[in-house]
C-alpha cells in the first residue's frame, strides 16, 4: 500500500487514542465528545471509502498496518497496543460501511478502565456481545487469561527484550569463532511457489475425498445382506469422524446432503431407509459434536459456511451434547459458533435448551440464557424467571435483558423488583428491559420510579438511562411527564433536580415533534448551563435528526 495510506492509518490510531481518552472524560452531549467522535469517524470514512478495509495487526508494543509500523510505545502506561494485546487481540479489522454508532460503541468499550474499575467482562467479551457488523477481530486464545498478573508479565517481557538481543549477539560471536562447515546452498521458496504447492495438495485431497464418498455410496447400493449394511453404516460414521477431525467439513456435509436426498427419494429401497437414518442421525452424537468443538477451538475450521451447513443437519437430539460441549470449549470463537447453532436448533425444543440453566457454571447458564433470548420463544419466560435470583450478577443481567426481549406485560412484575437493586448497572438494564416490553404497566412503573424522591439522588447517567427508556412510548402520558419535569422549579436539592430537568430535555429531543420543540426553546437560553446544553442539543436533534442531516 502507498505512503498516503500509512499516513492516514497513523492519523486514525491517534484518533482512537484521543477518543479513548475524551469519551471517558466528557458526557456524550458535550461538544468535545461529539467533535471527537465526528473527527474519528471522518478519518475512518476517508480511508475505508478508498481502500475498503483497514487491518491493524496488534503486537505487544506496536500496531502494524500493511507491514508498516503506525504506532509504537515502549512503556506500560497508556499503551494502546498493550491494551489490546493483553486481552489476546491480535488483529482488528474495520470495513467499509462502518457506521458512526458502531465506531462510538467501539470507543465506549475501549474507554473502560479494566484495571481500576469493577467490570464483569473484558474487551473481547464486550465486543462479542455488541456483535459489530463492520468491525471484526482475531483473538489468540492462548493469551486469554483471567490471572491478575498478566499485564505485569507482559511488561516484564518488554524489559527483558533488550537482554534477549544481547544474548543473540553473544551466540553469534561464539558461532563465528568455531570451525567452518561445508556450505550447502538452499533455494528459498517464494510466495508463488508455496501457493502452487498448496493448490496441488488441495487438489489431491479433494479428489481422494470425493472418490471415497463415491465408493461408500456404491458399497451401500451393492449391499445384499443386513450385516453388510451395518458395516457400511460404520464406514460412513468413520468417514464423518475423519472429516471433522481433519478439517474436511465439506466432506461430512457432502455425505449428509446425499444421505438426505436418498431418504427423501421415492426410488430408494425401503430396506435402506433405516440405515440411512443411522448415518444421518450420527451428526447429533456426542462424539461428533466433541470433535467439532475441538476443531472450532483450534480455529482450524476453514469455512464457517460449511460449519453452519453441517449444523443445519442436526436435530433436537443434538441439544444435550451441544450444551455439554458449550461448557468445555476454551475459545470465544468456538462458543459463539455453538451458541448460534443452539439458537437455531433450540427452536425445535425450548425445554431441552432450558435444561442447560441448571448447570453449576455461571458462564454456561449465561450463554444458555443468551440462546433462549435469541430463540425468541415466549415459552422460555417460565424458565428464565426462575433464574432471576441467581447468585451471579452477570447471569441476572442476562435474564433481565432476555425477559425484556421476550416478555410483554406478564414479566413486568418480575422485572420491577430490580429497580431497587443495589447495583446501578442492574437498575439501568432493568429500565431498558421494561421499555422493551412496551407495556402500559411498565410505563406507569418507570414514571412512578422517576417521580420518587429517591430517584433525585441517583447518578446522572443512570437518570439519563431511565428518561431515555421512558421516551420509547412517545405518547401523551410521557410527554406530559417530561414537560412537567423540565418546568419544575427547584427549591431544595437544586443541582439534583436540575439534572432531572436536563434529562427531560434529552428525552424530549428523542421524542421530537412541535410540542417538544416549543417547550425546549423556552430553556435554550436558561441560566443553568446543564439544562441549556441539553435543551439546545435536543433542539438540534429535532431539527436535523440523529444523523446530523436536516430532516
Secondary structure as UniProt FT lines:
FT   HELIX           3..25
FT   TURN            28..29
FT   HELIX           31..51
FT   STRAND          53..58
FT   STRAND          62..65
FT   TURN            66..67
FT   STRAND          68..72
FT   TURN            77..78
FT   HELIX           80..85
FT   TURN            86..88
FT   STRAND          89..95
FT   TURN            96..97
FT   HELIX           100..110
FT   TURN            114..116
FT   HELIX           123..130
FT   STRAND          135..139
FT   HELIX           141..143
FT   TURN            148..149
FT   HELIX           150..177
FT   HELIX           191..222
FT   HELIX           226..245
FT   TURN            246..247
FT   HELIX           249..263
FT   TURN            266..267
FT   HELIX           270..281
FT   HELIX           282..284
FT   HELIX           286..297
FT   TURN            298..299
FT   HELIX           304..312
FT   HELIX           316..318
FT   HELIX           319..326
FT   TURN            327..328
FT   HELIX           332..345
FT   HELIX           346..348
FT   HELIX           350..354
FT   HELIX           355..358
FT   HELIX           362..375
FT   HELIX           378..380
FT   HELIX           381..384
FT   HELIX           385..387
FT   TURN            388..389
FT   HELIX           393..406
FT   HELIX           409..411
FT   HELIX           412..416
FT   HELIX           417..420
FT   HELIX           424..437
FT   HELIX           440..451
FT   HELIX           454..457
FT   HELIX           460..470
FT   TURN            471..472
FT   HELIX           476..487
FT   HELIX           494..511
FT   HELIX           514..521
FT   TURN            522..525
FT   HELIX           529..544
FT   TURN            546..547
//
